Amino acid sequence: MKTEPVIILYGGRTGEHEVSLASATAVLKNLDLNRWNPRGIGIDHDGTWYLQKDEDLFPRKGNLSVRRDPQAVVSILPGRGMTVQEKVLECACVFPVLHGTYGEDGTVQGLLEIAGLPYAGSDVLGSALGMDKEMTKRLWLQAGLPVVPYLAFQKDDYSQEKAEKAFGFPVFVKPVRMGSSVGVNRADSPEELRKAVEEAFRYDTRILLEPAIDGREIECSVVGNRQPVTYGPGEIIPSHSFYSYEAKYIDPDGAALMIPADLSEEDRRRVRDLAMRAFTTLGASGMSRVDFFYERKTGKILLNEINTIPGFTGISMFPLMCVHHGLSFQDLVTELIDLGIRRFHERQHLTFAYST
């Protein structure tokens, strides 16, 4: 059986660079080599793309790294794909295993669209909306979905007084367009709020304030294009004050993962239904992990965030929920590639030039 070339794109100009290396390592380990012929493109911290050597794609230990070879710099040509030293790279599909800024936010997706390449995951609009926590919440609210309350600030209009009065304490401060809890902090006092806001503005020009919800952290995986399927829900039980970057990726005991979540069948159905509606409202496609809070006192289920390129590491909830509910890691990777190729071919049949 002839294999098709798939490019795994990883690394990136983001605080989640190391997470991407771990996710891409897991994707490659679970790639069906009887069907796909993997190539790797690593993106350095400065944004340069490098074609990786085949022998670097399956390290004996640890995660992938980015080999910075000046002779292997990748160029993007509109309508012609990717080239290295003027040689076009064959590519049936690009799998962006990128988290956060310049990877999950629609920028890379737009670049791949202009290059004329199929790719896995959400398109430009779905990616950009999913990355922008404020726009996500606005659309969900407009669609009548239950959302964690929030207040947004631009860097130029931030008011400490208004922030303190918004929800009281404790409160969470987040950059609008970051993932993996980078730049997210809990504030229990005006001084902690000031420091949290200062740090959040290091990562973005807009921030969100949200009240601390006394709730359980519930997640649900969604896979598909126009007819998506939900897998889950699962529950995160953090040992830290919240599910921070350190709890997710540094502390091996940072959180316990419960799949399936200990919920009634009715609540599981509600979570899956809300995850589906959250996914389709934003025009997401391919894959997403939708995050919720289950309020302990009221039993309310509130949408928190969506991740259009969720983690694929060995402790990442997105693939674990899929596996638990019958979709193997290898079949998941294959399905995501197939969904990207299918969407690309559907668009290829559209007419973009007007004629009478």
C-alpha positions in Angstrom: 0.0 0.0 0.0 1.4 3.3 -1.0 1.9 5.8 1.8 0.9 9.5 1.5 3.2 12.3 2.8 2.0 14.1 5.9 3.8 17.0 7.4 3.8 17.3 11.2 4.2 21.0 12.1 5.4 21.7 15.6 7.3 24.1 17.9 6.4 27.7 17.3 6.8 31.3 18.5 4.8 30.8 21.7 5.1 30.1 25.4 3.7 26.7 24.6 6.6 25.7 22.4 7.7 22.8 24.7 4.1 21.6 25.0 4.0 21.4 21.2 7.1 19.3 21.1 5.5 16.8 23.5 2.2 16.8 21.6 3.9 16.3 18.2 6.0 13.4 19.6 2.8 11.6 20.7 1.1 12.3 17.3 4.1 10.8 15.5 4.2 7.7 17.7 0.5 7.1 16.9 0.7 7.8 13.2 -0.3 4.9 11.0 2.9 4.3 9.0 1.2 1.8 6.7 -0.8 4.8 5.3 1.2 7.9 6.1 4.8 8.9 5.3 5.7 11.5 8.0 7.8 14.6 7.4 8.6 17.0 10.2 8.8 20.8 10.1 10.0 22.4 13.4 9.4 26.1 14.0 12.0 27.8 16.1 11.3 30.3 18.8 12.1 33.1 16.3 9.5 31.8 13.9 11.8 30.2 11.3 10.6 26.9 9.8 13.1 24.1 9.4 12.6 20.7 7.6 13.7 18.0 10.0 15.7 14.9 9.2 13.6 11.7 9.1 15.8 10.1 11.8 14.9 13.0 14.2 11.2 12.3 14.1 11.3 9.3 16.5 13.7 10.1 19.3 14.7 7.1 21.5 13.9 9.1 24.6 12.3 12.4 25.4 10.5 14.6 23.0 11.1 16.1 19.6 13.4 19.1 19.2 13.9 21.6 16.4 17.1 21.1 14.3 18.2 24.5 13.0 19.8 23.7 9.7 20.3 26.8 7.5 20.1 24.5 4.5 16.7 23.2 5.5 14.8 26.5 5.9 11.3 26.1 4.6 9.7 28.7 2.3 5.9 29.1 1.7 4.9 30.0 -1.8 1.3 31.2 -2.5 -0.5 28.5 -4.5 2.6 26.2 -4.7 3.0 24.9 -1.2 6.2 24.6 0.8 9.7 24.5 -0.6 13.2 23.8 0.7 16.0 25.1 -1.5 13.4 25.6 -4.3 12.3 22.0 -4.1 8.6 21.5 -3.5 7.7 19.3 -0.5 5.1 16.7 -1.4 2.2 16.9 1.0 -1.1 15.2 1.3 -1.9 17.1 4.5 -0.3 19.3 7.1 -1.0 18.4 10.8 -0.3 21.6 12.8 0.5 20.4 16.3 0.9 24.0 17.5 -0.6 25.5 20.7 -1.3 29.2 21.3 -0.1 32.2 19.4 1.1 31.9 15.8 -0.3 28.3 15.6 -3.7 27.9 17.0 -5.0 31.4 16.3 -5.7 31.2 12.6 -2.4 32.7 11.4 -0.8 29.4 10.3 -4.2 28.3 9.0 -4.3 31.3 6.7 -0.8 30.7 5.6 -1.6 27.2 4.6 -4.8 28.3 2.8 -2.8 30.7 0.7 -0.2 28.0 0.0 -3.0 25.7 -1.2 -2.3 23.0 1.3 -4.8 20.7 3.2 -4.5 20.8 6.9 -6.0 19.2 10.0 -8.1 21.1 12.5 -10.2 24.2 12.3 -10.0 26.7 9.5 -9.0 30.3 9.8 -12.3 31.6 11.3 -12.8 28.7 13.7 -9.2 28.9 14.9 -9.2 32.7 15.3 -12.5 32.7 17.2 -11.6 29.8 19.4 -8.3 31.4 20.4 -10.0 34.7 21.3 -11.7 34.1 24.7 -13.7 37.3 24.6 -15.1 36.7 21.1 -15.8 33.1 22.0 -17.9 34.1 25.0 -19.7 36.8 23.0 -20.8 34.3 20.4 -21.8 31.7 22.9 -23.9 34.2 24.8 -25.5 35.3 21.6 -26.4 31.7 20.9 -28.0 31.4 24.4 -25.3 29.1 25.8 -24.4 29.3 29.5 -21.0 31.0 30.0 -18.8 31.9 32.9 -19.3 35.6 33.6 -16.4 37.9 32.4 -15.2 41.4 32.1 -12.7 42.4 29.3 -10.2 45.2 29.3 -7.9 46.7 26.6 -4.5 47.6 27.8 -5.3 51.3 27.4 -8.6 51.3 29.3 -7.8 49.1 32.3 -9.2 50.3 35.6 -8.1 48.8 38.8 -11.1 50.2 40.6 -13.5 48.7 38.1 -11.7 45.4 38.1 -11.9 45.2 41.9 -15.6 45.9 41.9 -16.5 43.6 39.0 -16.6 40.3 40.9 -14.9 40.8 44.2 -12.3 38.3 45.3 -11.1 35.7 44.4 -10.9 36.4 40.7 -9.0 35.0 37.8 -7.1 37.1 35.3 -6.3 35.8 31.8 -4.7 37.0 28.6 -7.4 36.9 25.9 -5.4 35.0 23.3 -3.2 32.5 25.1 -3.6 28.8 25.9 -2.3 26.2 28.4 -3.1 28.6 31.2 0.0 30.7 30.3 -0.3 34.1 32.0 -3.4 33.0 34.0 -3.4 33.8 37.7 -5.8 33.8 40.6 -6.0 37.0 42.7 -7.3 37.1 46.3 -6.5 40.7 47.1 -6.1 44.1 45.3 -2.3 43.7 45.3 -2.5 40.2 43.8 -4.9 41.5 41.2 -2.5 44.3 40.3 0.3 41.7 39.8 -1.9 39.3 37.9 -3.0 42.0 35.5 0.5 43.1 34.9 1.6 39.6 34.0 -1.4 39.0 31.8 -0.7 42.1 29.8 2.8 40.7 29.2 1.2 38.2 26.9 -1.6 40.1 25.3 -3.1 43.6 24.8 -6.5 42.4 26.1 -7.3 40.5 29.3 -10.3 38.8 30.9 -11.4 38.9 34.5 -13.6 36.0 35.7 -15.0 35.2 39.1 -13.6 32.1 40.8 -16.2 29.4 40.3 -16.7 26.9 43.0 -17.0 24.1 40.5 -15.6 20.9 39.1 -13.5 21.1 35.9 -15.2 19.1 33.2 -14.0 18.6 29.6 -15.3 17.0 26.5 -13.7 16.1 23.2 -15.3 16.9 19.8 -14.1 15.4 16.5 -15.6 16.0 13.1 -16.6 18.6 10.5 -20.2 19.2 9.7 -21.4 16.2 11.7 -19.1 16.1 14.7 -19.0 13.4 17.4 -18.4 14.0 21.1 -16.2 11.9 23.4 -16.4 12.2 27.1 -16.9 13.9 29.4 -13.9 13.7 31.7 -12.9 15.5 34.8 -9.7 17.3 35.9 -9.1 17.3 39.7 -6.1 19.7 40.2 -3.9 19.4 43.3 -3.0 23.1 42.8 -5.3 26.0 43.5 -6.3 25.7 39.8 -5.3 23.8 36.7 -2.2 26.0 36.0 0.6 25.5 33.4 2.7 23.9 36.1 -0.1 21.6 37.1 -0.6 20.6 33.5 2.9 20.0 32.3 5.5 20.3 35.1 4.2 18.8 38.3 3.7 15.0 37.7 1.1 15.1 40.5 -0.4 18.3 39.4 -3.9 16.8 38.7 -5.8 13.6 38.7 -7.8 12.7 35.5 -11.1 11.0 35.8 -12.6 9.4 32.7 -15.5 9.2 32.6 -16.4 12.1 34.9 -18.5 11.1 37.9 -21.7 12.6 36.6 -25.3 11.4 36.2 -26.2 10.2 32.7 -28.4 13.3 32.3 -25.5 15.6 33.1 -23.2 13.7 30.8 -25.7 14.2 28.0 -26.0 17.9 28.8 -22.2 18.3 28.7 -22.0 16.5 25.3 -24.9 18.6 23.9 -23.3 21.8 25.1 -19.9 20.8 23.7 -21.4 20.1 20.3 -23.3 23.4 20.3 -20.2 25.3 21.4 -18.2 23.7 18.7 -20.6 24.4 15.9 -21.5 28.0 17.1 -17.8 29.0 16.5 -17.6 27.2 13.1 -14.9 24.9 14.5 -14.0 21.8 12.6 -11.7 18.8 12.8 -11.1 18.7 16.6 -11.6 20.6 19.8 -11.6 20.2 23.5 -14.4 22.1 25.2 -14.0 23.0 28.9 -16.7 23.5 31.5 -17.3 24.2 35.1 -19.9 22.2 37.0 -21.1 24.4 39.9 -21.1 22.4 43.1 -24.0 24.3 44.8 -26.3 24.7 41.8 -25.5 21.9 39.4 -25.2 24.5 36.6 -22.9 23.6 33.7 -21.0 26.7 32.4 -18.9 26.9 29.3 -15.4 28.1 30.0 -13.1 27.8 26.9 -12.5 25.8 23.7 -9.2 24.6 22.5 -9.1 24.0 18.7 -5.7 22.3 18.9 -5.8 20.5 22.2 -2.8 18.8 23.8 -1.8 15.4 22.5 0.6 14.5 25.3 0.4 11.2 27.3 -1.6 13.0 30.0 -3.8 15.2 27.7 -7.5 14.8 28.2 -8.4 15.2 24.5 -7.0 11.9 23.2 -7.6 10.1 26.5 -11.3 10.8 26.3 -11.4 9.6 22.7 -9.5 6.4 23.5 -11.8 5.7 26.5 -14.9 5.9 24.4 -13.6 3.6 21.6 -11.6 5.8 19.2 -7.9 4.6 19.4 -5.1 7.2 19.4 -4.0 6.0 16.0 -7.5 6.0 14.5 -8.0 9.5 16.0 -4.9 10.9 14.2 -5.9 9.2 11.0 -9.5 10.6 11.3 -8.2 14.2 11.9 -5.9 14.0 8.8 -8.8 12.6 6.7 -11.1 15.4 7.9 -8.6 18.0 6.8 -8.2 16.4 3.4 -11.9 16.1 3.0 -12.6 19.7 3.8 -9.8 20.8 1.4 -11.3 18.8 -1.5 -14.8 20.2 -0.8 -13.4 23.7 -1.1 -11.5 22.8 -4.3 -14.9 22.2 -5.9 -16.1 25.7 -5.2 -15.9 28.5 -7.8 -14.0 31.6 -6.7 -14.0 33.4 -10.1 -17.2 35.1 -11.2 -18.3 34.9 -14.8 -21.6 35.5 -16.6 
